[in-house]
Amino acid sequence: MKKIAINLLVFQVGWAVCVIGGDLYAVAFTLPALMLHNWLILGNRGEWRFIVMIALAGCLWDITMVQTGTIQYANASLLGIPLWLLCLWLLFATTFMHALFWLHRYLWLAAVFAAVLGPASYWFGTHLTEARLDPPIIASLGVMAVGWAVLFPFGMYYAGKIKALEEEAC
């Protein structure tokens, strides 16, 4: 339970640091946070592949949203998204097998949570950064809701499969 609390706390603090602090602070926070994850929380070395896969999928989703005009970021450096967003995806990916793992049994609930909380995170972020949602904002949030409702449960499903394979191997 302590590991789950640490994992969730690091992600929540990381969200604020990445969104409010920008690229430099995001990198300065994320690198030690990932080392802490490796030292205190990591289930196995294979989890790093999963973390990278989720972070890449998340960045591709964000790049797609930028390319379609759903959201725009000022000072974007990686194909239309800022470096701090990559850091945020890495931090978020660490929660799939720990703080959020309970959702792998309830994929429908994961979809509902994601459809609400994913777009909410972007909406709050636009009030703290120079990012902006494309008008009409409700349409942009709707696109995000659909994407999150599909993508997040897939990630949770694979997190469950990976944990099951780990348990079989032991």
C-alpha positions as CSV (number, residue, x, y, z in Angstrom):
1,M,0.0,0.0,0.0
2,K,2.9,2.4,0.7
3,K,4.3,1.8,-2.8
4,I,0.9,2.7,-4.3
5,A,0.7,5.9,-2.3
6,I,4.3,6.9,-3.3
7,N,3.5,6.1,-6.9
8,L,0.4,8.2,-6.9
9,L,2.0,11.1,-5.0
10,V,5.0,11.2,-7.3
11,F,2.7,11.3,-10.3
12,Q,0.4,14.1,-8.9
13,V,3.4,16.2,-7.9
14,G,5.0,15.5,-11.3
15,W,1.8,16.6,-13.1
16,A,2.0,20.0,-11.4
17,V,5.8,20.3,-11.9
18,C,5.5,19.4,-15.6
19,V,2.5,21.5,-16.4
20,I,3.4,24.6,-14.4
21,G,7.2,24.4,-14.6
22,G,7.7,23.6,-18.2
23,D,10.5,21.7,-20.0
24,L,13.4,22.3,-17.7
25,Y,11.6,21.6,-14.4
26,A,9.8,18.6,-16.0
27,V,13.1,16.9,-16.9
28,A,14.7,17.9,-13.6
29,F,11.8,16.2,-11.7
30,T,11.1,13.3,-14.0
31,L,14.6,11.8,-14.1
32,P,14.9,11.5,-10.3
33,A,11.3,10.3,-10.1
34,L,12.0,7.5,-12.6
35,M,15.1,6.5,-10.6
36,L,12.9,6.5,-7.4
37,H,10.4,4.4,-9.3
38,N,13.1,2.0,-10.3
39,W,14.5,1.7,-6.8
40,L,11.3,1.6,-4.6
41,I,8.4,0.6,-6.8
42,L,9.3,-1.2,-10.0
43,G,7.8,-4.7,-10.2
44,N,10.4,-6.1,-12.7
45,R,12.7,-4.9,-15.4
46,G,10.2,-5.7,-18.1
47,E,8.0,-3.0,-16.7
48,W,10.3,-0.4,-18.3
49,R,9.3,-1.6,-21.8
50,F,5.6,-1.2,-20.8
51,I,6.3,2.4,-19.5
52,V,8.1,3.4,-22.7
53,M,5.2,1.8,-24.8
54,I,2.6,3.8,-22.9
55,A,4.6,7.0,-23.1
56,L,5.1,6.6,-26.8
57,A,1.4,5.8,-27.4
58,G,0.4,8.9,-25.3
59,C,2.8,11.1,-27.2
60,L,1.4,9.8,-30.5
61,W,-2.1,10.5,-29.3
62,D,-1.0,14.1,-28.3
63,I,0.7,14.6,-31.7
64,T,-2.4,13.4,-33.4
65,M,-4.5,15.9,-31.4
66,V,-2.1,18.7,-32.3
67,Q,-2.1,17.7,-36.0
68,T,-5.9,17.7,-36.1
69,G,-6.1,21.1,-34.3
70,T,-7.7,19.7,-31.2
71,I,-5.0,21.3,-29.0
72,Q,-2.1,23.6,-29.6
73,Y,1.0,24.0,-27.4
74,A,3.2,27.1,-27.3
75,N,7.0,26.3,-27.3
76,A,6.4,22.8,-28.7
77,S,9.6,21.0,-29.5
78,L,8.7,17.3,-30.3
79,L,6.5,17.2,-33.4
80,G,4.1,19.7,-32.0
81,I,4.2,18.8,-28.3
82,P,6.4,20.2,-25.6
83,L,9.1,18.1,-23.8
84,W,7.3,18.5,-20.5
85,L,4.4,16.5,-22.0
86,L,6.7,13.6,-22.8
87,C,7.9,13.7,-19.2
88,L,4.3,13.7,-18.0
89,W,3.5,10.7,-20.1
90,L,6.5,8.8,-18.6
91,L,5.3,9.6,-15.1
92,F,1.7,8.7,-15.9
93,A,2.8,5.4,-17.4
94,T,4.4,4.4,-14.1
95,T,0.9,4.3,-12.5
96,F,-0.6,1.6,-14.7
97,M,1.0,-1.3,-12.9
98,H,0.8,0.3,-9.4
99,A,-1.5,3.1,-8.3
100,L,-4.1,2.6,-11.1
101,F,-3.6,-1.2,-11.5
102,W,-6.9,-2.0,-9.8
103,L,-8.7,-0.7,-12.9
104,H,-7.4,-3.6,-15.0
105,R,-10.3,-5.6,-13.6
106,Y,-12.9,-3.0,-14.5
107,L,-12.1,-1.8,-18.0
108,W,-15.5,-0.2,-18.4
109,L,-14.8,1.9,-15.3
110,A,-11.4,2.7,-16.7
111,A,-13.1,3.9,-19.9
112,V,-15.5,6.1,-17.9
113,F,-12.8,7.5,-15.6
114,A,-10.5,8.2,-18.6
115,A,-13.3,9.9,-20.6
116,V,-13.9,12.3,-17.8
117,L,-10.5,12.7,-16.1
118,G,-8.3,12.7,-19.3
119,P,-9.9,15.7,-20.9
120,A,-10.3,17.4,-17.5
121,S,-6.5,17.2,-17.1
122,Y,-6.0,18.9,-20.4
123,W,-8.6,21.5,-19.7
124,F,-7.0,22.4,-16.3
125,G,-3.6,22.3,-18.0
126,T,-4.7,24.9,-20.5
127,H,-5.4,27.2,-17.7
128,L,-1.9,26.8,-16.3
129,T,0.1,26.9,-19.5
130,E,0.1,28.6,-22.9
131,A,-1.7,25.5,-24.4
132,R,-5.1,26.1,-25.9
133,L,-8.0,23.9,-26.9
134,D,-9.4,24.5,-30.4
135,P,-12.8,26.1,-30.4
136,P,-15.4,24.9,-30.0
137,I,-13.9,23.7,-26.7
138,I,-16.6,21.2,-26.1
139,A,-15.8,19.5,-29.4
140,S,-12.1,19.3,-28.5
141,L,-13.0,17.9,-25.1
142,G,-15.3,15.4,-26.8
143,V,-12.5,14.2,-29.1
144,M,-10.2,13.8,-26.1
145,A,-12.9,11.9,-24.2
146,V,-13.4,9.4,-26.9
147,G,-9.7,8.9,-27.4
148,W,-9.0,8.4,-23.7
149,A,-12.0,6.1,-23.3
150,V,-10.5,3.8,-25.9
151,L,-6.8,4.1,-25.3
152,F,-6.6,4.0,-21.5
153,P,-8.5,0.7,-21.1
154,F,-6.2,-0.9,-23.7
155,G,-3.2,0.1,-21.6
156,M,-4.9,-1.2,-18.4
157,Y,-5.7,-4.5,-20.2
158,Y,-2.1,-5.0,-21.2
159,A,-0.9,-4.0,-17.7
160,G,-3.1,-6.9,-16.4
161,K,-1.7,-9.3,-19.0
162,I,1.9,-8.4,-18.2
163,K,1.3,-8.9,-14.4
164,A,-0.4,-12.2,-15.1
165,L,2.6,-13.4,-17.1
166,E,4.9,-12.3,-14.3
167,E,2.9,-14.3,-11.8
168,E,2.9,-17.4,-14.0
169,A,6.7,-17.2,-14.4
170,C,7.2,-17.2,-10.6
